[in-house]
Amino acid sequence: MMSDSDRTRRSVLRASGLAAVAGITGLAGCSGGSQQSAGDDTATEQPSPTPESTETDSGSGESGDSGSSASFDGWLDSADNFDGVVDETGSSDVTVEVGTEANGGYYGFGPAAVKVSAGTTVTWEWTGEGASHNVVAEDGSFESELVGEEGHTFTHTFEETGTTKYACTPHKAMGMKGVVVVE
């Protein structure tokens, strides 16, 4: 039988996205395995590249896209800070913050989804919040180091049109995911 203190502890952990279905195992995603937060069926998505996650001409869904999460195959469903695609087309340089407030702490990218023109350089800049983070493309096209210091930056220039999904490896199961759409 579970004591009141055990129930309270589990409630707090579940609320902050740290409980796993098979018991409490620490930070979700930090053990290297795919773990699922209780009640969240989308957090276990396996990191397997798909044609939609590569920088290729997708042929559909890019022009006239309203920025709904359906256009990203549910990739951002668990990212609670996703509220549409930020249009930065025409800008030669775009900054995305790493460690913004989201997903029960500082486990978000800001903005979660951004649309840019081909040839745009995206710079991810660490806020210094939420422990160490990295930026890893699902298609393997780029990967930063795992860093926790404020002001650290990582850049990637997007030359080809298409959609690239990325995540912070240790916090992916918590919903720390992003998307760059290149037109």
C-alpha positions as CSV (number, residue, x, y, z in Angstrom):
1,M,0.0,0.0,0.0
2,M,1.3,3.4,-1.0
3,S,1.7,6.0,1.8
4,D,0.5,9.6,1.5
5,S,4.1,10.9,1.2
6,D,4.7,8.4,-1.7
7,R,1.5,9.6,-3.5
8,T,2.5,13.3,-3.0
9,R,6.1,12.6,-4.3
10,R,4.7,10.8,-7.4
11,S,2.2,13.6,-8.0
12,V,5.0,16.2,-7.9
13,L,7.2,14.2,-10.1
14,R,4.4,13.5,-12.6
15,A,3.5,17.2,-12.7
16,S,7.1,18.1,-13.6
17,G,7.3,15.4,-16.3
18,L,9.7,13.2,-14.4
19,A,7.7,10.0,-13.7
20,A,8.0,7.0,-16.0
21,V,5.3,4.5,-16.6
22,A,7.3,1.7,-15.1
23,G,8.2,3.6,-11.9
24,I,10.2,6.6,-11.0
25,T,13.6,6.5,-12.7
26,G,15.0,10.0,-12.4
27,L,15.1,12.5,-15.3
28,A,13.1,11.3,-18.2
29,G,15.4,10.7,-21.2
30,C,18.6,10.9,-19.2
31,S,19.1,7.2,-18.9
32,G,19.6,6.7,-22.7
33,G,16.4,4.6,-23.1
34,S,13.1,5.8,-24.4
35,Q,10.9,6.5,-21.4
36,Q,7.3,7.7,-21.4
37,S,5.8,10.2,-19.0
38,A,2.6,8.9,-17.4
39,G,-0.4,9.7,-19.5
40,D,1.7,10.9,-22.5
41,D,1.6,8.5,-25.4
42,T,3.6,10.8,-27.6
43,A,6.8,11.0,-25.5
44,T,8.2,7.6,-26.6
45,E,8.8,8.5,-30.3
46,Q,11.9,6.6,-31.4
47,P,14.8,8.7,-32.9
48,S,14.6,7.1,-36.4
49,P,15.2,9.4,-39.4
50,T,12.2,9.6,-41.8
51,P,12.0,11.3,-45.2
52,E,10.1,14.1,-43.6
53,S,13.0,14.8,-41.2
54,T,15.6,15.3,-43.8
55,E,16.4,18.4,-45.7
56,T,14.9,17.4,-49.0
57,D,12.0,18.6,-51.2
58,S,9.0,17.2,-49.4
59,G,6.7,18.0,-52.3
60,S,3.7,18.7,-50.0
61,G,2.7,20.3,-46.8
62,E,5.3,23.1,-46.9
63,S,3.5,25.9,-48.9
64,G,0.5,27.3,-47.2
65,D,1.3,25.3,-44.0
66,S,-0.5,26.9,-41.0
67,G,2.2,25.6,-38.6
68,S,0.0,22.9,-37.1
69,S,1.8,20.1,-35.3
70,A,0.2,17.6,-37.7
71,S,2.5,19.0,-40.4
72,F,5.4,17.7,-38.4
73,D,4.0,14.2,-37.9
74,G,3.2,14.9,-34.2
75,W,6.9,15.8,-33.5
76,L,6.0,18.8,-31.4
77,D,2.9,17.3,-29.7
78,S,4.8,16.9,-26.4
79,A,6.5,20.4,-26.6
80,D,4.1,22.5,-24.5
81,N,5.6,25.8,-25.7
82,F,4.8,25.1,-29.4
83,D,2.1,27.6,-30.5
84,G,2.8,27.9,-34.2
85,V,5.7,28.4,-36.6
86,V,7.5,31.7,-36.3
87,D,8.1,33.2,-39.8
88,E,11.7,34.4,-40.2
89,T,11.9,34.1,-44.0
90,G,14.0,36.8,-45.4
91,S,16.3,37.0,-42.4
92,S,19.9,35.9,-43.0
93,D,20.5,35.1,-39.4
94,V,18.0,33.7,-36.8
95,T,18.5,32.9,-33.1
96,V,16.7,30.1,-31.2
97,E,17.1,30.1,-27.4
98,V,18.1,26.8,-25.8
99,G,16.7,26.3,-22.3
100,T,13.6,28.4,-22.4
101,E,10.8,27.8,-19.9
102,A,8.7,24.9,-21.1
103,N,7.8,21.3,-20.3
104,G,7.9,21.7,-16.5
105,G,11.2,23.7,-16.3
106,Y,13.7,25.2,-18.6
107,Y,13.4,22.4,-21.2
108,G,12.4,24.2,-24.4
109,F,13.6,25.8,-27.5
110,G,12.4,29.3,-28.2
111,P,10.8,29.4,-30.6
112,A,10.0,25.7,-31.0
113,A,9.4,26.0,-34.7
114,V,10.8,28.5,-37.1
115,K,10.5,29.0,-40.9
116,V,13.5,30.4,-42.7
117,S,14.7,31.0,-46.3
118,A,17.3,28.7,-47.9
119,G,20.8,30.0,-47.0
120,T,19.8,31.2,-43.5
121,T,22.1,30.6,-40.6
122,V,20.3,29.5,-37.4
123,T,22.2,30.2,-34.2
124,W,21.1,28.3,-31.0
125,E,22.0,30.3,-27.9
126,W,22.0,28.8,-24.4
127,T,20.2,30.6,-21.7
128,G,22.1,28.8,-18.9
129,E,18.9,27.4,-17.5
130,G,17.7,23.8,-17.1
131,A,21.0,22.0,-16.8
132,S,23.0,20.9,-19.8
133,H,21.4,20.8,-23.3
134,N,22.4,20.0,-26.8
135,V,20.9,20.4,-30.3
136,V,20.8,17.2,-32.4
137,A,19.1,16.9,-35.8
138,E,17.0,13.7,-36.2
139,D,18.4,13.2,-39.7
140,G,22.0,13.5,-38.4
141,S,22.8,16.6,-40.3
142,F,24.1,18.5,-37.2
143,E,24.9,17.9,-33.5
144,S,26.1,20.3,-30.9
145,E,28.0,19.4,-27.7
146,L,26.2,19.0,-24.4
147,V,26.6,22.4,-22.6
148,G,25.0,24.2,-19.7
149,E,26.7,27.6,-19.8
150,E,24.8,30.8,-20.6
151,G,25.8,32.4,-23.9
152,H,27.2,29.3,-25.6
153,T,26.2,29.2,-29.2
154,F,26.0,26.6,-32.0
155,T,25.2,27.5,-35.6
156,H,24.1,25.7,-38.7
157,T,23.3,27.1,-42.2
158,F,20.3,25.6,-43.9
159,E,21.1,25.5,-47.7
160,E,18.3,23.1,-48.9
161,T,14.5,23.4,-48.6
162,G,12.7,21.0,-46.4
163,T,11.9,20.3,-42.8
164,T,14.5,19.4,-40.1
165,K,13.4,18.1,-36.7
166,Y,15.8,18.4,-33.8
167,A,15.9,17.8,-30.0
168,C,17.9,18.0,-26.9
169,T,19.0,14.4,-26.4
170,P,18.8,14.2,-22.5
171,H,15.4,16.0,-22.5
172,K,13.8,14.8,-25.6
173,A,11.3,12.6,-23.8
174,M,10.2,15.6,-21.8
175,G,9.3,17.5,-25.0
176,M,12.4,19.5,-25.7
177,K,12.1,19.4,-29.4
178,G,12.2,21.9,-32.3
179,V,11.7,22.2,-36.0
180,V,13.3,24.4,-38.8
181,V,11.3,24.7,-42.0
182,V,13.3,25.9,-44.9
183,E,11.6,27.4,-48.0
